[in-house]
Amino acid sequence: MSKLIYLDNSATAFPKPEEVYQFMDSFYRKHGVNPGRSGFDAAIETEEIVHNTRKMLTELFNGDDPNRLTFSYNASDSLNMILQGLAEKGDHIITTCLEHNSVLRPLHHLEKDGIAEVTHITFDTKGYIDPENIKKAIKKNTKMVVVNHSSNVIGTIQPLAEIGKICKENGVYFIVDASQSAGAVPIDMKAMNIDVICFTGHKCLMGPTGIGGSYVKENVPVKHTRFGGTGVRSAVKTRLEEYPYRLECGTLNILGVAGLYAGVKWVNEKGIDNLHNKEMALWEQLKNGLQAIEGITTYCADSTKNQNPVLSFNVKGFDAGDVGTLLDVDYNIACRTGLQCAPKVHEVIGTFDIHGTVRLSMGPFNTEEHIDKAIEAVKEIAGIRN
Ligand SMILES: Cc1ncc(COP(=O)(O)O)c(C=O)c1O
């Protein structure tokens, strides 16, 4: 069997840089102890890595205070904490049809439990939200706007600065799901007026699974939804108000933090723009190749501008899942098919009732040869029925 061609980087980046594997291994052997709880050397050195990772990510997002950069299991975990911690009875929340279930579901439950009313803003035929539609949807009781920066189905990158400006002018919190964009494109919380950013470690930040987090700006009143040990001020009976303890309790996933540290360092060294440009050249190669095949429909794949290297398509006469199986079994190409945890995107692009799309997503270790092989494979599959 030929070597695996991995084109499912939107699900998780794979492989990780060699530096990440090596750093995790050596870190855990030398420093696999509980940070912040003790005064011996290894504990202090572990705390240093944790703090430096907070610092690197705070700088990446242009935040101010590394302590407000808190860690969690992943983006879903942080989005739950933020959305549930901010919403109050009677609130109105605006979000978009581009969201992943990690936003749609917490919001659905807030609505179902009678806490908040949720409005979903749709996107245009090219895959972009018009900020004016968000402005028009704002009501007196609108508490927050929640936006997926970059779609995990169609890869389009939303105009955060314009949306953030509208949020600021109207006094509503702006929450960004940066799962597919952190480490992929620049994010500036100040220039974009973002109040809270939620990220995951295992995608474009090149860390392992099981680590993610959020950065919460000052004056954003996120209520505690979890209580527990913090390693400091143990005599206090109540929750601790201050960050990072406000959103973190229990022993941190320090192996995950160490991997994230090495991943972010690697991304910074390579340069976000360099990585993005290389992957977008592959995206363009793929788009042109697929669009030239008879019987292929691509979705919102237009230009490389405001786009991440993610492409969804269907093959005439085939269920998306069957194309995925053929790519896997006959060509050893890994992709993702179906609704990709973002059902509303499929409602808008018209693929909900036909079992979604086939999604190919590129990462830093893909090559032109991988893309050539993927195009050739799709051509052969399309040829079966056309
Ligand atoms: C846009 C978006 N948001 C949230 C998530 C959830 O990330 P995680 O599974 O790491 O919590 C994903 C993962 O695919 C995503 O693509």
The ligand as an SDF file (V2000), in Angstrom:
LIG
                    3D

 16 16  0  0  0  0  0  0  0  0999 V2000
  -14.5290   25.9010   13.7400 C   0  0  0  0  0  0  0  0  0  0  0  0
  -14.3260   24.9300   14.8550 C   0  0  0  0  0  0  0  0  0  0  0  0
  -14.7130   25.2490   16.0940 N   0  0  0  0  0  0  0  0  0  0  0  0
  -14.5340   24.4060   17.1310 C   0  0  0  0  0  0  0  0  0  0  0  0
  -13.9370   23.1910   16.9470 C   0  0  0  0  0  0  0  0  0  0  0  0
  -13.7700   22.2880   18.1250 C   0  0  0  0  0  0  0  0  0  0  0  0
  -12.4340   22.0600   18.3970 O   0  0  0  0  0  0  0  0  0  0  0  0
  -12.0880   20.9580   19.4970 P   0  0  0  0  0  0  0  0  0  0  0  0
  -12.6500   19.6730   18.9770 O   0  0  0  0  0  0  0  0  0  0  0  0
  -10.6070   20.9190   19.5600 O   0  0  0  0  0  0  0  0  0  0  0  0
  -12.7430   21.3960   20.7340 O   0  0  0  0  0  0  0  0  0  0  0  0
  -13.5320   22.7940   15.6780 C   0  0  0  0  0  0  0  0  0  0  0  0
  -12.9380   21.4620   15.4410 C   0  0  0  0  0  0  0  0  0  0  0  0
  -13.0090   20.9090   14.3870 O   0  0  0  0  0  0  0  0  0  0  0  0
  -13.7110   23.6950   14.6090 C   0  0  0  0  0  0  0  0  0  0  0  0
  -13.3360   23.3750   13.3680 O   0  0  0  0  0  0  0  0  0  0  0  0
  1  2  1  0
  2  3  1  0
  2 15  2  0
  3  4  2  0
  4  5  1  0
  5  6  1  0
  5 12  2  0
  6  7  1  0
  7  8  1  0
  8  9  2  0
  8 10  1  0
  8 11  1  0
 12 13  1  0
 12 15  1  0
 13 14  2  0
 15 16  1  0
M  END
$$$$
